[in-house]
Amino acid sequence: MLLSELTNTFFPFCSLAISLFLYFLFFSKKHVENLETKMYSYLVVCSLFESFLYFFICFTGDFFFNSSTLFFYKILNKILVVIYIVWMTLFYFYTLIIVSNVGIKAKEKIKKCFIIFDIIVILFVLISPIDLVLNISDKTSNAYGMVINILYFTCSVYLFLIVLSLIWSLKRFKDITVRKKFFPMIMLSLLFFISLIIRAFDPYFNITSNIFSFVLLIMYHTIENPDVKILNELELAKKNAERANDAKTEFLSSMSHEIRTPLNAIVGFSNAILEDKTLEEAKEEAKDIIMASNNLLEIVNGILDISKIEAGKMEIVNVDYKLIPMCNDIVKLSRPRIGEKPIELKCKFSSDIPAILHGDQGKIKEIITNILTNAIKYTERGLITFEVSCINYKNTTRLMISIEDTGRGIKPDKIDKLFTKFNRLEEDRNTTLEGTGLGLAITKSLVEMMNGKIIVQSKYGSGSKFTVYLSQKIVSMNDNVVEDDVKEIELVDYSSKKVLVVDDNNLNIKVAVRLLRNFKIVPDTCVSGIECLEKIKENKYDLILLDDMMPKFSGVDTFHKLKENEDFETPVVILTANAITGMKEKYMKEGLDDYLAKPIDKLELIRVLDKFLNKK
């Protein structure tokens, strides 16, 4: 059997040709790195060795097989038997990978058991006798004896296990992908059975090597081998999805912490106020509530901004504005953040800055606020210098806005990560500081949207300097009065004015009523657009503060209904929590007179009241 026809090398040559072809075809391409392709590669290599050895025995045996070389050919045949056993073992492991539902740990145990089984069988092969008989008439040979019996027994065991695995997995045969992988196993079992029948009639005829090569050729077309480029893209997409998922988890964890921190202060101090016995205690705790509320508002605004930037929906909204007064307002609002820290906030505004500029005032204000807030947060003592200078050329000014502090500074290798969202440098050192890590990421995005540039200079332990370069159109060059601070605005008595507050939330109405009380205003209130229309029929108001997002009848719908009356001239200011960038312009296009965002900013409320109630 094992020493085939000495005078005919056709079958051995065919087997070797197929094995060589498969070897170069398979290993010349990249493949998916999985257990299936790994096991198939072992089978291909094993088959190549087996085909080469089988061809060598047949080709040389035709000339050199005699009594003096008998021992040498017996050794070669034993090696061939060992390769057959190894090949069958590998094929069974391949079957186990494809059709079995057994877990990975169970498969590993089975593999170890059969490796031990193979080692024992191979030892028996090496020590057992093998006989070779030469057929003088046609110069063919036949191997028999204990070694061949061991081979038949081992192959029969593995074929039985393969068939058993196929039967066990018949439920999966409906799947076309699985079905095509079953085919080589069925062919191996069938062809091996046919070879045994042929051998019963002609013991000198051997096609085992050809069966192995043919089965591997069929298997090649069942191996999953998608385009490597697509695979790499899928792998990259998978990694990006995993990173995005990790970032989302990290973000939610961070948000949970950041939002709960100010909420804890708000709830805690609010409860404390109920128990306070003196007004002074209540006022101190109210200050902390305001500070925590502002922190919470910053977090929400930051999330809204970064989501709009990433969605590509952040728009540039250009208007005429005064830069110096705006900067003074920012400084005034920022000073309370310093608290009791020994920090001097110094402002230097160049006298040649144009009085009125044309650009996106809101975004410039946010850029300055973010950098200034960051400087205050990370500076314990010393000096913060807020400086604005410019270079004017024709109708354009090149603004240079710099904020320098004597704070903690940044390590050189960390500067590149400074503008990464949700990233806070030296978390272990800054655990007591609140923040989401969004401020500077938003700042950089806004600066780049406005075709500007931001530069960071820092010395670790000594401080940092952020410089923003932006170009703006000049509207007017009138001189500015340079102020280091803004004078307190006196609250005007508007007790003679009549104001209507429309909001579907009673708590929001309470807040508005309490704020208006500072101006001696006792407003009329209602909780729906329909009720507002009824009140307008019976009363004449000097101002209407109208919530937008109300059920059934929105604020905009209510406004349009009010304007249907030609005699209606009352100013209507939209009062809404829809404070995303660009919403003010949208409401103004609807015809509304002004816009107030919730939570209501005191200075913005003063501006609106002064605009509509302080008319002579």
Secondary structure, 3 states (H helix, E strand, C coil): CCCCCCCCCHHHHHHHHHHHHHHHHHHCCCCCCCHHHHHHHHHHHHHHHHHHHHHHHHHHHHHHCCCCCHHHHHHHHHHHHHHHHHHHHHHHHHHHHHHCCCCHHHHHHHHHHHHHHHHHHHHHHHHCCCEEEEECCCCEEEEECHHHHHHHHHHHHHHHHHHHHHHHCHHHHHCHHHHHHHHHHHHHHHHHHHHHHHHHHCCCCCCHHHHHHHHHHHHHCCCCCCCHHHHHHHHHHHHHHHHHHHHHHHHHHHHHHHHHHHHHHHHHHHHHHHHCCCHHHHHHHHHHHHHHHHHHHHHHHHHHHHHHHHCCCCCCCCEEECHHHHHHHHHHHHHHHHCCCCEEEEEEECCCCCCEEEECHHHHHHHHHHHHHHHHHCCCCEEEEEEEEEEEECCEEEEEEEEEECCCCCCHHHHHHCCCCCCCCCCCCCCCCCCCCCHHHHHHHHHHHCCCEEEEEEECCCEEEEEEEEEEEEEECCCCCCCCCCCCCCCCCCCCCCEEEECCCHHHHHHHHHHHHCCCCCCEEECCHHHHHHHHHHCCCCEEEEECCCCCCCHHHHHHHHHCCCCCCCCEEEEECCCCCCHHHHHHHCCCCEEEECCCCHHHHHHHHHHHHCCC
